Every structure is written in C-alpha cells, then in structure tokens.
Amino acid sequence: MSIRHGLLALLSQGPRYGYQLRAEFESSTGATWPLNIGQVYSTLARLERDELITRVGADDEGRFVYRITPAGEEDVRAWFATPVVRADRPRDELAIKMALAVTTPGVDVRTVVQTQRAATLRSLQDLTRLKAGAPDDAVEPGEHAWRLVLESMIFRAEAEVRWLDHCEAYMVRVRPVDAPPAAPVAADDAESAEAQR
C-alpha cells in the first residue's frame, strides 16, 4: 500500500498530526502493515513539499497538525479511481524463489514446495482463527476495514496453497521424483559425444 496515499486518505477526513496518522493507518489496516513514525514524518515532509498538504499550526501539546490541500484531495480521488496493476506491487519473492529452485542444480523443489506449503497453511489457520473470533455484526468503520484486510490475507494464503500444489504437480510431470535433474554437460563431453555419432 502507498503510505503517501494512505496518509492523504486519512487527512481527507480532517486535520491530523503525525502520531495520530500512524495510529489511524495501523488501525485501518488491522495492524498488518505497521508504520515506523519516521516513515510517517518523511512522507508528510514530501507531501508538504509537493503542496498536497499544509501544516496548519500545532495543537495544545505542540504537535504539528496537517491539513490536505485541494491538490491533495484531487490526488487521493485519482488514487481511489485508479486500479492497482500487478506491476505496481512489490516483487513476489516466493515466485522468484520457485523459479530459481527449478533451475538450480541440487535443489529439491518438492522440499521447497512442502516447506512453504506447511508455513502457509499454519498462517492460514492463524488467520482463520482470527476471523472466527471477529464479530459478524461489526459497527465501527475500523472493524470493517480490519475484516476486509484479514479476508484479503486469507484469500491470498489460500491462493498461495493452490499455486504451490500446482507447482508440485507440474514438477512431478516434467521431472519425476525417480529421475534426478540432468547434470550439466561439460563442453568437452558434448564435443566427444558429437564425434562418436
């Protein structure tokens, strides 16, 4: 998630100070994406530099309060109206790991898959327990936000398990367990094999 747009969305609800933004961001995302207060203040500085927010003074305790500008309102509206494309998301470390596992000699791909599947299933069980403990009749906006984030994480974990099952089935088809991966052929061996033909 874009911290920049997350903070702008919160500021579109009214003026806030840094620690308040951090707490509300974490509450809105069910504390699944904790923010470092330094990230908050560096993002606020960039938003102020870009004239998307303005500092409107300090509260009674001396904390700087920020307000969104009309340009910031337009920016956050455009963000909500624009779909998130796959290229905007961080690299998928698991997909990269699997791609490298199948191309690296000596790596037991099935063990990699099974290890990851076990970890993902444990995570899925934890998330499912959290959901079971959540009230179905949520009334606060924060409860709705937390439920949506939690369900997103459950769906992603379920999809990851399905993809890992697919990876394992695919590898069994293309590289049966009984047949170890072919060893790389040295250039000299390839030339002598060609000469014998």
N, C-alpha and C positions, 0 to 999 in steps of 0.2 A: 504494500500500500504506500502511496505517496504521502510522506509526512507533511509535505508542503500543502497538499490539498486537504488532508485530514485537518490540519490546523485552520486552514481557510474555512472549511465547512463548519467547524466549531465557532469560529469568530463570526460567521454569518448569522449565528444565533444571538450574538450580543458581545459586547466588550469583555475581555478576559485578560488575566495575567498568566505568566509562563507556567507556574506550578499548577494552576487551575487547568490550563490547556492539557498539560501532561496527564493529570488525573482523569480528566474527561475523555481524553483519547483512549487511555487504557481501559476505562470503564466501558466505553462504546465498543471496544473490540474484545471484551471479555478477558482482558489482561493477557491475550495471546501474543500481542506484539508490544512488549514493554519498551518504553522510550527512556533514553538517557536524557536528563534535563539539559545537558549540553547540546544534544541534538535539537531540542525544542528552541533554545535561545539562538543557536546558529541559524536555524530555519527562520525564526522570527526576524533576525537581522537581515537575511536575504529578502524576505517578503517586504520588509520596510524599505530596503534599498530599491526594490523593484516597484515601489509605490502601490503595493497590493494591500498593505495595512499601514496604519499610522499609530504612533504612540500618543495617547491622549492624556498623559499625566500619570500620577501614581495614586494608589489607594491610601487608606489611613495608615497602613503598615509600611508604606514606602515601596510597594511593588509596582513596577511599570505595568500599565494597562494598555492593551492594544485594541484597535477597532479596525474592522475591514473597510476598505475604500470601495467606491463604485467599480474601479478596475478589478479589485479583488473579488467582488460579487460576480462580475462577469466571468472571471477566470474560473471560479468554483462552479458556476452554472454550466460553463462549457465542459468542465471535467465530468460532471454528473451526466451530461448529454452524450459523452463520447465513450464508446465501448472500449473495454480493455482488450488489447490484442495480445496474442501469445508472445510476440516479440518484445512486449513491454515488461514481461515478467522476468525475474532472475533465471539464470541457467538452472536446468534440472539436474542436480548433482547425481541423483540415482540413475537417470538415463545415461549420463556420461560414464558413470562407474560401470554400468552393464555393457555399454559399447566397448569400453576398454577391456573388460573382463573377457569378452568373447574373442578379442584379438590379441590378448597377451598370453604367450605360451606358459603352460604350467599352472594356470588359474582354473580351479574347479568352479565353473559357472553355476552348477547346481547348488554348491555350498553357499556361494554368494547370494543366490536367489533365496534359498531356505533361511539363511541368517536374517536377511532383510524382511522376508515374509513374517518370521517369528516376531521381530521387533515391531513391524507394522500392525500385526494382529494384537499385540499387547497394548499398543497405543489406541487401537480401535476399541478394545474392551474398556480402557480407561475413559475414553470419550463417551462411549455408550452409557457407562455408569453415571457420568456427569449429566448426560441428557436425561436419564431416568430420574435423577434427583431434582431436575428443574421443573417448576410448576407449569402446567399446561395453560393456566389462566393468567399469564403474565400481564401486568397492567402498566408497568413503567417502561418508557422507551428504552432504557438501558437493558432491561430484561429481554426485550425483543431483539435488540442488537446482539446481545450475548448469545441468544439462542440461534440466530442466523449464522453467526461466526462458528459456533460449535457444530451446527449441522453441516456447514461447508467443510470443516475439518473431517467430519465423519465421512462425508461423500468422497473426499479426496483419498482418505485412507482405504475406503472400500475399492475405489478405482485403482489404487496402487496395488492392492492384493490381486485384483483381476489381471492387471498388467504383468505382475510377477508370475502368476500362473501361466499366462500366455508365453512369457519369456522361457519358462522351464519347458513347456510343451514344444515350443519352437526348437529349442536346443536339443531336445531328445530326437526330434525329426531330422535335424541337419547334422547332429554329431552324437550318435548313440553313445550311451554310457560305456559300453564294452569297447568302443573304439576311441582310444586316446587321440587328442588332436595331432594332426600330422606335424612331424618335426620339420622345421625349415630346411630346405635343401641347399647345401653349400654350392657355390658356383662351380667348383672343380667336380663335384659329384654329378651335377647336372650335365656338364660337358662330357664326362665319361659315359654317362647313361645314353646320351645322344649318339656318341661314337659307336656304342655297341649295337645300335639299331640298324 
